[in-house]
Amino acid sequence: MQTFKVDGMTCGGCVGAVTRAVQSLDKDAKVDVDLASHTVKVDSPLPAVQIIDVITTAGFEARTAPGE
């Protein structure tokens, strides 16, 4: 499980956009978005850099969460 800090998420639509973005690369990825803490946990074999890139392309600022 990889954890990312994702800035710019403000609503359920943002949660859906981030989830769809990650699952566009890995349809079996488990994506858990915590809107309050602006964290996204992804269970997928994809490298973190690919996940960050696809979330950024979707319009959000993503980075690996501290301690990951």
PDB file of N, CA, C and O in Angstrom:
ATOM      1  N   MET A   1       0.857  -1.176   0.000  1.00  0.00           N
ATOM      2  CA  MET A   1       0.000   0.000   0.000  1.00  0.00           C
ATOM      3  C   MET A   1       0.901   1.237   0.000  1.00  0.00           C
ATOM      4  O   MET A   1       1.777   1.384   0.853  1.00  0.00           O
ATOM      5  N   GLN A   2       0.673   2.111  -0.960  1.00  0.00           N
ATOM      6  CA  GLN A   2       1.436   3.359  -1.056  1.00  0.00           C
ATOM      7  C   GLN A   2       0.527   4.520  -0.636  1.00  0.00           C
ATOM      8  O   GLN A   2      -0.667   4.520  -0.937  1.00  0.00           O
ATOM      9  N   THR A   3       1.091   5.492   0.050  1.00  0.00           N
ATOM     10  CA  THR A   3       0.306   6.630   0.508  1.00  0.00           C
ATOM     11  C   THR A   3       0.848   7.913  -0.104  1.00  0.00           C
ATOM     12  O   THR A   3       2.057   8.139  -0.151  1.00  0.00           O
ATOM     13  N   PHE A   4      -0.086   8.755  -0.578  1.00  0.00           N
ATOM     14  CA  PHE A   4       0.271  10.012  -1.231  1.00  0.00           C
ATOM     15  C   PHE A   4      -0.493  11.161  -0.596  1.00  0.00           C
ATOM     16  O   PHE A   4      -1.635  10.999  -0.167  1.00  0.00           O
ATOM     17  N   LYS A   5       0.144  12.318  -0.538  1.00  0.00           N
ATOM     18  CA  LYS A   5      -0.541  13.564  -0.177  1.00  0.00           C
ATOM     19  C   LYS A   5      -0.989  14.182  -1.493  1.00  0.00           C
ATOM     20  O   LYS A   5      -0.198  14.332  -2.425  1.00  0.00           O
ATOM     21  N   VAL A   6      -2.269  14.537  -1.558  1.00  0.00           N
ATOM     22  CA  VAL A   6      -2.820  15.088  -2.795  1.00  0.00           C
ATOM     23  C   VAL A   6      -3.555  16.380  -2.460  1.00  0.00           C
ATOM     24  O   VAL A   6      -4.595  16.364  -1.803  1.00  0.00           O
ATOM     25  N   ASP A   7      -3.005  17.487  -2.915  1.00  0.00           N
ATOM     26  CA  ASP A   7      -3.617  18.796  -2.680  1.00  0.00           C
ATOM     27  C   ASP A   7      -4.585  19.124  -3.803  1.00  0.00           C
ATOM     28  O   ASP A   7      -4.405  18.700  -4.944  1.00  0.00           O
ATOM     29  N   GLY A   8      -5.619  19.888  -3.459  1.00  0.00           N
ATOM     30  CA  GLY A   8      -6.575  20.337  -4.457  1.00  0.00           C
ATOM     31  C   GLY A   8      -7.877  19.566  -4.448  1.00  0.00           C
ATOM     32  O   GLY A   8      -8.813  19.925  -5.162  1.00  0.00           O
ATOM     33  N   MET A   9      -7.953  18.504  -3.646  1.00  0.00           N
ATOM     34  CA  MET A   9      -9.204  17.743  -3.570  1.00  0.00           C
ATOM     35  C   MET A   9     -10.155  18.446  -2.607  1.00  0.00           C
ATOM     36  O   MET A   9      -9.801  18.717  -1.459  1.00  0.00           O
ATOM     37  N   THR A  10     -11.368  18.741  -3.085  1.00  0.00           N
ATOM     38  CA  THR A  10     -12.315  19.467  -2.239  1.00  0.00           C
ATOM     39  C   THR A  10     -13.688  18.820  -2.129  1.00  0.00           C
ATOM     40  O   THR A  10     -14.499  19.230  -1.299  1.00  0.00           O
ATOM     41  N   CYS A  11     -13.961  17.801  -2.965  1.00  0.00           N
ATOM     42  CA  CYS A  11     -15.324  17.251  -2.968  1.00  0.00           C
ATOM     43  C   CYS A  11     -15.325  15.819  -3.481  1.00  0.00           C
ATOM     44  O   CYS A  11     -14.290  15.269  -3.859  1.00  0.00           O
ATOM     45  N   GLY A  12     -16.511  15.235  -3.481  1.00  0.00           N
ATOM     46  CA  GLY A  12     -16.654  13.873  -3.976  1.00  0.00           C
ATOM     47  C   GLY A  12     -16.264  13.724  -5.434  1.00  0.00           C
ATOM     48  O   GLY A  12     -15.785  12.667  -5.846  1.00  0.00           O
ATOM     49  N   GLY A  13     -16.466  14.772  -6.217  1.00  0.00           N
ATOM     50  CA  GLY A  13     -16.059  14.733  -7.615  1.00  0.00           C
ATOM     51  C   GLY A  13     -14.551  14.579  -7.753  1.00  0.00           C
ATOM     52  O   GLY A  13     -14.065  13.888  -8.648  1.00  0.00           O
ATOM     53  N   CYS A  14     -13.825  15.225  -6.865  1.00  0.00           N
ATOM     54  CA  CYS A  14     -12.362  15.120  -6.861  1.00  0.00           C
ATOM     55  C   CYS A  14     -11.943  13.695  -6.496  1.00  0.00           C
ATOM     56  O   CYS A  14     -11.020  13.136  -7.088  1.00  0.00           O
ATOM     57  N   VAL A  15     -12.631  13.121  -5.520  1.00  0.00           N
ATOM     58  CA  VAL A  15     -12.349  11.737  -5.120  1.00  0.00           C
ATOM     59  C   VAL A  15     -12.528  10.813  -6.319  1.00  0.00           C
ATOM     60  O   VAL A  15     -11.689   9.951  -6.580  1.00  0.00           O
ATOM     61  N   GLY A  16     -13.630  11.000  -7.046  1.00  0.00           N
ATOM     62  CA  GLY A  16     -13.889  10.183  -8.224  1.00  0.00           C
ATOM     63  C   GLY A  16     -12.845  10.381  -9.299  1.00  0.00           C
ATOM     64  O   GLY A  16     -12.418   9.421  -9.940  1.00  0.00           O
ATOM     65  N   ALA A  17     -12.428  11.626  -9.502  1.00  0.00           N
ATOM     66  CA  ALA A  17     -11.433  11.918 -10.539  1.00  0.00           C
ATOM     67  C   ALA A  17     -10.094  11.255 -10.223  1.00  0.00           C
ATOM     68  O   ALA A  17      -9.449  10.699 -11.111  1.00  0.00           O
ATOM     69  N   VAL A  18      -9.677  11.316  -8.953  1.00  0.00           N
ATOM     70  CA  VAL A  18      -8.410  10.699  -8.551  1.00  0.00           C
ATOM     71  C   VAL A  18      -8.507   9.177  -8.689  1.00  0.00           C
ATOM     72  O   VAL A  18      -7.585   8.533  -9.188  1.00  0.00           O
ATOM     73  N   THR A  19      -9.613   8.620  -8.249  1.00  0.00           N
ATOM     74  CA  THR A  19      -9.808   7.173  -8.336  1.00  0.00           C
ATOM     75  C   THR A  19      -9.794   6.708  -9.795  1.00  0.00           C
ATOM     76  O   THR A  19      -9.115   5.739 -10.134  1.00  0.00           O
ATOM     77  N   ARG A  20     -10.537   7.396 -10.646  1.00  0.00           N
ATOM     78  CA  ARG A  20     -10.562   7.030 -12.071  1.00  0.00           C
ATOM     79  C   ARG A  20      -9.182   7.162 -12.707  1.00  0.00           C
ATOM     80  O   ARG A  20      -8.792   6.332 -13.528  1.00  0.00           O
ATOM     81  N   ALA A  21      -8.445   8.201 -12.331  1.00  0.00           N
ATOM     82  CA  ALA A  21      -7.109   8.408 -12.899  1.00  0.00           C
ATOM     83  C   ALA A  21      -6.197   7.231 -12.579  1.00  0.00           C
ATOM     84  O   ALA A  21      -5.534   6.689 -13.464  1.00  0.00           O
ATOM     85  N   VAL A  22      -6.168   6.840 -11.311  1.00  0.00           N
ATOM     86  CA  VAL A  22      -5.301   5.724 -10.912  1.00  0.00           C
ATOM     87  C   VAL A  22      -5.763   4.435 -11.592  1.00  0.00           C
ATOM     88  O   VAL A  22      -4.941   3.666 -12.090  1.00  0.00           O
ATOM     89  N   GLN A  23      -7.068   4.200 -11.612  1.00  0.00           N
ATOM     90  CA  GLN A  23      -7.582   2.972 -12.194  1.00  0.00           C
ATOM     91  C   GLN A  23      -7.488   2.952 -13.717  1.00  0.00           C
ATOM     92  O   GLN A  23      -7.674   1.901 -14.331  1.00  0.00           O
ATOM     93  N   SER A  24      -7.206   4.090 -14.331  1.00  0.00           N
ATOM     94  CA  SER A  24      -6.960   4.093 -15.773  1.00  0.00           C
ATOM     95  C   SER A  24      -5.638   3.399 -16.093  1.00  0.00           C
ATOM     96  O   SER A  24      -5.451   2.894 -17.200  1.00  0.00           O
ATOM     97  N   LEU A  25      -4.719   3.375 -15.122  1.00  0.00           N
ATOM     98  CA  LEU A  25      -3.440   2.680 -15.296  1.00  0.00           C
ATOM     99  C   LEU A  25      -3.510   1.239 -14.822  1.00  0.00           C
ATOM    100  O   LEU A  25      -2.886   0.352 -15.403  1.00  0.00           O
ATOM    101  N   ASP A  26      -4.280   1.013 -13.757  1.00  0.00           N
ATOM    102  CA  ASP A  26      -4.413  -0.324 -13.171  1.00  0.00           C
ATOM    103  C   ASP A  26      -5.863  -0.494 -12.742  1.00  0.00           C
ATOM    104  O   ASP A  26      -6.261  -0.021 -11.677  1.00  0.00           O
ATOM    105  N   LYS A  27      -6.654  -1.175 -13.575  1.00  0.00           N
ATOM    106  CA  LYS A  27      -8.092  -1.288 -13.310  1.00  0.00           C
ATOM    107  C   LYS A  27      -8.378  -2.039 -12.020  1.00  0.00           C
ATOM    108  O   LYS A  27      -9.472  -1.915 -11.469  1.00  0.00           O
ATOM    109  N   ASP A  28      -7.426  -2.811 -11.528  1.00  0.00           N
ATOM    110  CA  ASP A  28      -7.611  -3.573 -10.293  1.00  0.00           C
ATOM    111  C   ASP A  28      -7.068  -2.853  -9.054  1.00  0.00           C
ATOM    112  O   ASP A  28      -7.122  -3.395  -7.950  1.00  0.00           O
ATOM    113  N   ALA A  29      -6.553  -1.650  -9.229  1.00  0.00           N
ATOM    114  CA  ALA A  29      -5.990  -0.908  -8.099  1.00  0.00           C
ATOM    115  C   ALA A  29      -7.077  -0.612  -7.072  1.00  0.00           C
ATOM    116  O   ALA A  29      -8.201  -0.254  -7.424  1.00  0.00           O
ATOM    117  N   LYS A  30      -6.729  -0.766  -5.808  1.00  0.00           N
ATOM    118  CA  LYS A  30      -7.618  -0.374  -4.723  1.00  0.00           C
ATOM    119  C   LYS A  30      -7.201   1.039  -4.321  1.00  0.00           C
ATOM    120  O   LYS A  30      -6.049   1.271  -3.955  1.00  0.00           O
ATOM    121  N   VAL A  31      -8.136   1.975  -4.391  1.00  0.00           N
ATOM    122  CA  VAL A  31      -7.841   3.379  -4.114  1.00  0.00           C
ATOM    123  C   VAL A  31      -8.707   3.830  -2.943  1.00  0.00           C
ATOM    124  O   VAL A  31      -9.933   3.733  -3.002  1.00  0.00           O
ATOM    125  N   ASP A  32      -8.076   4.320  -1.885  1.00  0.00           N
ATOM    126  CA  ASP A  32      -8.790   4.800  -0.705  1.00  0.00           C
ATOM    127  C   ASP A  32      -8.430   6.273  -0.515  1.00  0.00           C
ATOM    128  O   ASP A  32      -7.295   6.605  -0.175  1.00  0.00           O
ATOM    129  N   VAL A  33      -9.409   7.150  -0.738  1.00  0.00           N
ATOM    130  CA  VAL A  33      -9.184   8.584  -0.651  1.00  0.00           C
ATOM    131  C   VAL A  33      -9.762   9.103   0.658  1.00  0.00           C
ATOM    132  O   VAL A  33     -10.930   8.865   0.965  1.00  0.00           O
ATOM    133  N   ASP A  34      -8.943   9.812   1.428  1.00  0.00           N
ATOM    134  CA  ASP A  34      -9.408  10.484   2.648  1.00  0.00           C
ATOM    135  C   ASP A  34      -9.399  11.977   2.355  1.00  0.00           C
ATOM    136  O   ASP A  34      -8.357  12.630   2.393  1.00  0.00           O
ATOM    137  N   LEU A  35     -10.576  12.497   2.063  1.00  0.00           N
ATOM    138  CA  LEU A  35     -10.700  13.902   1.659  1.00  0.00           C
ATOM    139  C   LEU A  35     -10.251  14.854   2.765  1.00  0.00           C
ATOM    140  O   LEU A  35      -9.618  15.872   2.489  1.00  0.00           O
ATOM    141  N   ALA A  36     -10.575  14.527   4.009  1.00  0.00           N
ATOM    142  CA  ALA A  36     -10.249  15.412   5.136  1.00  0.00           C
ATOM    143  C   ALA A  36      -8.739  15.592   5.315  1.00  0.00           C
ATOM    144  O   ALA A  36      -8.270  16.696   5.593  1.00  0.00           O
ATOM    145  N   SER A  37      -7.987  14.507   5.156  1.00  0.00           N
ATOM    146  CA  SER A  37      -6.531  14.598   5.362  1.00  0.00           C
ATOM    147  C   SER A  37      -5.758  14.755   4.056  1.00  0.00           C
ATOM    148  O   SER A  37      -4.530  14.849   4.065  1.00  0.00           O
ATOM    149  N   HIS A  38      -6.485  14.784   2.920  1.00  0.00           N
ATOM    150  CA  HIS A  38      -5.866  14.920   1.597  1.00  0.00           C
ATOM    151  C   HIS A  38      -4.849  13.820   1.336  1.00  0.00           C
ATOM    152  O   HIS A  38      -3.780  14.060   0.774  1.00  0.00           O
ATOM    153  N   THR A  39      -5.206  12.601   1.757  1.00  0.00           N
ATOM    154  CA  THR A  39      -4.332  11.464   1.489  1.00  0.00           C
ATOM    155  C   THR A  39      -5.045  10.460   0.589  1.00  0.00           C
ATOM    156  O   THR A  39      -6.266  10.309   0.621  1.00  0.00           O
ATOM    157  N   VAL A  40      -4.243   9.791  -0.203  1.00  0.00           N
ATOM    158  CA  VAL A  40      -4.737   8.751  -1.093  1.00  0.00           C
ATOM    159  C   VAL A  40      -3.854   7.527  -0.879  1.00  0.00           C
ATOM    160  O   VAL A  40      -2.633   7.597  -1.020  1.00  0.00           O
ATOM    161  N   LYS A  41      -4.483   6.410  -0.539  1.00  0.00           N
ATOM    162  CA  LYS A  41      -3.763   5.151  -0.388  1.00  0.00           C
ATOM    163  C   LYS A  41      -4.089   4.300  -1.608  1.00  0.00           C
ATOM    164  O   LYS A  41      -5.249   4.142  -1.988  1.00  0.00           O
ATOM    165  N   VAL A  42      -3.047   3.763  -2.205  1.00  0.00           N
ATOM    166  CA  VAL A  42      -3.213   2.971  -3.423  1.00  0.00           C
ATOM    167  C   VAL A  42      -2.558   1.611  -3.219  1.00  0.00           C
ATOM    168  O   VAL A  42      -1.381   1.514  -2.869  1.00  0.00           O
ATOM    169  N   ASP A  43      -3.348   0.564  -3.444  1.00  0.00           N
ATOM    170  CA  ASP A  43      -2.827  -0.796  -3.415  1.00  0.00           C
ATOM    171  C   ASP A  43      -2.709  -1.255  -4.861  1.00  0.00           C
ATOM    172  O   ASP A  43      -3.692  -1.658  -5.484  1.00  0.00           O
ATOM    173  N   SER A  44      -1.495  -1.188  -5.378  1.00  0.00           N
ATOM    174  CA  SER A  44      -1.223  -1.509  -6.778  1.00  0.00           C
ATOM    175  C   SER A  44       0.282  -1.743  -6.933  1.00  0.00           C
ATOM    176  O   SER A  44       1.083  -1.167  -6.196  1.00  0.00           O
ATOM    177  N   PRO A  45       0.660  -2.584  -7.888  1.00  0.00           N
ATOM    178  CA  PRO A  45       2.091  -2.784  -8.135  1.00  0.00           C
ATOM    179  C   PRO A  45       2.738  -1.639  -8.929  1.00  0.00           C
ATOM    180  O   PRO A  45       3.942  -1.668  -9.182  1.00  0.00           O
ATOM    181  N   LEU A  46       1.955  -0.647  -9.316  1.00  0.00           N
ATOM    182  CA  LEU A  46       2.507   0.471 -10.084  1.00  0.00           C
ATOM    183  C   LEU A  46       3.555   1.229  -9.277  1.00  0.00           C
ATOM    184  O   LEU A  46       3.414   1.366  -8.061  1.00  0.00           O
ATOM    185  N   PRO A  47       4.603   1.724  -9.931  1.00  0.00           N
ATOM    186  CA  PRO A  47       5.589   2.550  -9.239  1.00  0.00           C
ATOM    187  C   PRO A  47       4.957   3.884  -8.798  1.00  0.00           C
ATOM    188  O   PRO A  47       4.078   4.420  -9.474  1.00  0.00           O
ATOM    189  N   ALA A  48       5.415   4.396  -7.674  1.00  0.00           N
ATOM    190  CA  ALA A  48       4.878   5.647  -7.133  1.00  0.00           C
ATOM    191  C   ALA A  48       4.937   6.779  -8.148  1.00  0.00           C
ATOM    192  O   ALA A  48       4.012   7.587  -8.229  1.00  0.00           O
ATOM    193  N   VAL A  49       6.013   6.846  -8.921  1.00  0.00           N
ATOM    194  CA  VAL A  49       6.162   7.929  -9.888  1.00  0.00           C
ATOM    195  C   VAL A  49       5.048   7.908 -10.928  1.00  0.00           C
ATOM    196  O   VAL A  49       4.597   8.968 -11.361  1.00  0.00           O
ATOM    197  N   GLN A  50       4.596   6.735 -11.334  1.00  0.00           N
ATOM    198  CA  GLN A  50       3.504   6.641 -12.305  1.00  0.00           C
ATOM    199  C   GLN A  50       2.191   7.111 -11.687  1.00  0.00           C
ATOM    200  O   GLN A  50       1.406   7.799 -12.338  1.00  0.00           O
ATOM    201  N   ILE A  51       1.956   6.743 -10.439  1.00  0.00           N
ATOM    202  CA  ILE A  51       0.728   7.147  -9.754  1.00  0.00           C
ATOM    203  C   ILE A  51       0.713   8.661  -9.567  1.00  0.00           C
ATOM    204  O   ILE A  51      -0.304   9.309  -9.814  1.00  0.00           O
ATOM    205  N   ILE A  52       1.826   9.220  -9.137  1.00  0.00           N
ATOM    206  CA  ILE A  52       1.918  10.674  -8.968  1.00  0.00           C
ATOM    207  C   ILE A  52       1.674  11.378 -10.299  1.00  0.00           C
ATOM    208  O   ILE A  52       0.968  12.384 -10.355  1.00  0.00           O
ATOM    209  N   ASP A  53       2.255  10.849 -11.360  1.00  0.00           N
ATOM    210  CA  ASP A  53       2.112  11.462 -12.678  1.00  0.00           C
ATOM    211  C   ASP A  53       0.656  11.465 -13.139  1.00  0.00           C
ATOM    212  O   ASP A  53       0.175  12.481 -13.641  1.00  0.00           O
ATOM    213  N   VAL A  54      -0.043  10.361 -12.980  1.00  0.00           N
ATOM    214  CA  VAL A  54      -1.424  10.295 -13.456  1.00  0.00           C
ATOM    215  C   VAL A  54      -2.351  11.163 -12.602  1.00  0.00           C
ATOM    216  O   VAL A  54      -3.303  11.743 -13.125  1.00  0.00           O
ATOM    217  N   ILE A  55      -2.088  11.260 -11.303  1.00  0.00           N
ATOM    218  CA  ILE A  55      -2.895  12.143 -10.443  1.00  0.00           C
ATOM    219  C   ILE A  55      -2.638  13.601 -10.803  1.00  0.00           C
ATOM    220  O   ILE A  55      -3.566  14.409 -10.833  1.00  0.00           O
ATOM    221  N   THR A  56      -1.374  13.938 -11.076  1.00  0.00           N
ATOM    222  CA  THR A  56      -1.022  15.302 -11.479  1.00  0.00           C
ATOM    223  C   THR A  56      -1.679  15.650 -12.817  1.00  0.00           C
ATOM    224  O   THR A  56      -2.181  16.759 -12.999  1.00  0.00           O
ATOM    225  N   THR A  57      -1.671  14.708 -13.737  1.00  0.00           N
ATOM    226  CA  THR A  57      -2.304  14.924 -15.035  1.00  0.00           C
ATOM    227  C   THR A  57      -3.804  15.166 -14.870  1.00  0.00           C
ATOM    228  O   THR A  57      -4.409  15.889 -15.663  1.00  0.00           O
ATOM    229  N   ALA A  58      -4.397  14.568 -13.853  1.00  0.00           N
ATOM    230  CA  ALA A  58      -5.827  14.750 -13.581  1.00  0.00           C
ATOM    231  C   ALA A  58      -6.123  16.115 -12.955  1.00  0.00           C
ATOM    232  O   ALA A  58      -7.286  16.473 -12.772  1.00  0.00           O
ATOM    233  N   GLY A  59      -5.068  16.884 -12.623  1.00  0.00           N
ATOM    234  CA  GLY A  59      -5.272  18.246 -12.141  1.00  0.00           C
ATOM    235  C   GLY A  59      -5.021  18.477 -10.665  1.00  0.00           C
ATOM    236  O   GLY A  59      -5.427  19.500 -10.115  1.00  0.00           O
ATOM    237  N   PHE A  60      -4.352  17.529 -10.021  1.00  0.00           N
ATOM    238  CA  PHE A  60      -4.090  17.653  -8.587  1.00  0.00           C
ATOM    239  C   PHE A  60      -2.592  17.605  -8.335  1.00  0.00           C
ATOM    240  O   PHE A  60      -1.833  17.058  -9.134  1.00  0.00           O
ATOM    241  N   GLU A  61      -2.177  18.184  -7.217  1.00  0.00           N
ATOM    242  CA  GLU A  61      -0.765  18.167  -6.844  1.00  0.00           C
ATOM    243  C   GLU A  61      -0.537  16.963  -5.932  1.00  0.00           C
ATOM    244  O   GLU A  61      -1.075  16.905  -4.826  1.00  0.00           O
ATOM    245  N   ALA A  62       0.250  16.016  -6.392  1.00  0.00           N
ATOM    246  CA  ALA A  62       0.473  14.772  -5.628  1.00  0.00           C
ATOM    247  C   ALA A  62       1.947  14.586  -5.324  1.00  0.00           C
ATOM    248  O   ALA A  62       2.818  14.978  -6.100  1.00  0.00           O
ATOM    249  N   ARG A  63       2.201  13.981  -4.183  1.00  0.00           N
ATOM    250  CA  ARG A  63       3.564  13.645  -3.783  1.00  0.00           C
ATOM    251  C   ARG A  63       3.485  12.476  -2.810  1.00  0.00           C
ATOM    252  O   ARG A  63       2.439  12.217  -2.216  1.00  0.00           O
ATOM    253  N   THR A  64       4.600  11.779  -2.656  1.00  0.00           N
ATOM    254  CA  THR A  64       4.656  10.686  -1.703  1.00  0.00           C
ATOM    255  C   THR A  64       4.473  11.261  -0.307  1.00  0.00           C
ATOM    256  O   THR A  64       5.077  12.278   0.035  1.00  0.00           O
ATOM    257  N   ALA A  65       3.648  10.617   0.492  1.00  0.00           N
ATOM    258  CA  ALA A  65       3.400  11.089   1.855  1.00  0.00           C
ATOM    259  C   ALA A  65       4.666  10.917   2.694  1.00  0.00           C
ATOM    260  O   ALA A  65       5.418   9.963   2.494  1.00  0.00           O
ATOM    261  N   PRO A  66       4.902  11.829   3.622  1.00  0.00           N
ATOM    262  CA  PRO A  66       6.072  11.696   4.497  1.00  0.00           C
ATOM    263  C   PRO A  66       6.067  10.342   5.209  1.00  0.00           C
ATOM    264  O   PRO A  66       5.025   9.876   5.669  1.00  0.00           O
ATOM    265  N   GLY A  67       7.223   9.729   5.291  1.00  0.00           N
ATOM    266  CA  GLY A  67       7.347   8.441   5.948  1.00  0.00           C
ATOM    267  C   GLY A  67       7.116   7.269   5.024  1.00  0.00           C
ATOM    268  O   GLY A  67       7.215   6.120   5.455  1.00  0.00           O
ATOM    269  N   GLU A  68       6.811   7.526   3.766  1.00  0.00           N
ATOM    270  CA  GLU A  68       6.570   6.428   2.814  1.00  0.00           C
ATOM    271  C   GLU A  68       7.822   6.123   2.041  1.00  0.00           C
ATOM    272  O   GLU A  68       7.823   5.231   1.193  1.00  0.00           O
TER     273      GLU A  68
END
